[in-house]
Amino acid sequence: IIDYYKHIDYCVTTRLHFGLPVHGIGGKVVLIRVDTRGIAGEELGIPVIPLSDYTNDKFVEIFENDGFSKISPDESLEKEISFYKAFFKK
């Protein structure tokens, strides 16, 4: 699957388990949030648009203004590792 994902430059998806790996290998992702799980993308700086608010204009605005995550895949990984280390120490 990762061999397929590595060829993706841009991704607009409702699927967190598709968007996060694409972000992790350097693709630009917009998550369309259909429930609370989509908020996870915000932690990584991924633009998240609630489904009820999604319009083509919002996507174009993100695309034209380079509103994609500025956090590199390596920084994302470090952030997640730090979160889980702190979480499991509790």
C-alpha positions as CSV (number, residue, x, y, z in Angstrom):
1,I,0.0,0.0,0.0
2,I,2.8,2.4,0.9
3,D,4.3,1.9,-2.6
4,Y,1.0,3.2,-4.0
5,Y,0.7,6.0,-1.5
6,K,4.2,7.4,-2.2
7,H,3.1,8.5,-5.6
8,I,0.3,10.7,-4.2
9,D,1.1,14.4,-4.1
10,Y,-2.4,15.7,-2.9
11,C,-5.1,13.9,-1.0
12,V,-8.6,15.0,0.0
13,T,-10.3,12.3,2.1
14,T,-12.7,11.5,4.8
15,R,-10.5,8.5,5.8
16,L,-8.1,9.2,8.6
17,H,-6.2,5.9,7.9
18,F,-5.6,7.1,4.3
19,G,-4.8,10.7,5.0
20,L,-2.3,10.2,7.9
21,P,0.0,7.8,6.0
22,V,0.0,10.0,2.9
23,H,0.9,13.0,5.2
24,G,3.6,10.7,6.8
25,I,5.3,10.2,3.5
26,G,5.2,13.9,2.5
27,G,1.9,14.2,0.6
28,K,-0.4,17.2,1.1
29,V,-3.6,16.2,2.8
30,V,-7.0,17.8,3.5
31,L,-9.3,15.8,5.8
32,I,-13.0,16.1,5.5
33,R,-14.3,15.4,9.0
34,V,-17.4,13.2,9.3
35,D,-17.0,12.6,13.0
36,T,-14.7,13.5,15.9
37,R,-11.9,11.2,14.8
38,G,-11.0,13.7,12.0
39,I,-9.8,16.1,14.6
40,A,-6.6,13.9,14.9
41,G,-5.3,15.6,11.7
42,E,-5.4,19.0,13.4
43,E,-2.7,17.8,15.8
44,L,-0.4,17.4,12.8
45,G,-1.4,20.7,11.2
46,I,-3.4,19.0,8.6
47,P,-6.4,21.1,7.4
48,V,-9.6,19.6,8.6
49,I,-13.0,20.7,7.2
50,P,-16.2,19.5,8.8
51,L,-18.3,17.7,6.1
52,S,-21.2,20.1,6.8
53,D,-18.9,23.1,6.0
54,Y,-17.1,21.6,3.0
55,T,-17.3,23.5,-0.2
56,N,-15.1,23.5,-3.3
57,D,-14.2,27.1,-2.5
58,K,-12.7,26.1,0.9
59,F,-10.6,23.4,-0.7
60,V,-9.4,25.9,-3.4
61,E,-8.5,28.4,-0.7
62,I,-6.4,25.8,1.1
63,F,-4.7,24.8,-2.2
64,E,-4.1,28.3,-3.4
65,N,-2.8,29.6,-0.1
66,D,-0.7,26.5,0.6
67,G,-2.7,25.9,3.7
68,F,-1.4,22.4,4.1
69,S,0.5,21.1,7.1
70,K,3.9,22.8,7.6
71,I,4.9,20.0,10.0
72,S,7.3,17.6,8.2
73,P,6.7,13.9,8.4
74,D,9.7,13.5,10.7
75,E,8.3,16.2,13.1
76,S,4.9,14.5,13.0
77,L,6.4,11.2,14.0
78,E,8.4,12.8,16.8
79,K,5.2,14.6,18.0
80,E,3.2,11.4,18.0
81,I,6.0,9.4,19.8
82,S,6.2,12.1,22.5
83,F,2.4,12.1,22.9
84,Y,2.3,8.3,23.4
85,K,5.3,8.2,25.7
86,A,3.6,10.8,28.0
87,F,0.2,9.0,27.6
88,F,1.5,5.6,28.7
89,K,3.5,7.0,31.7
90,K,0.2,8.1,33.3
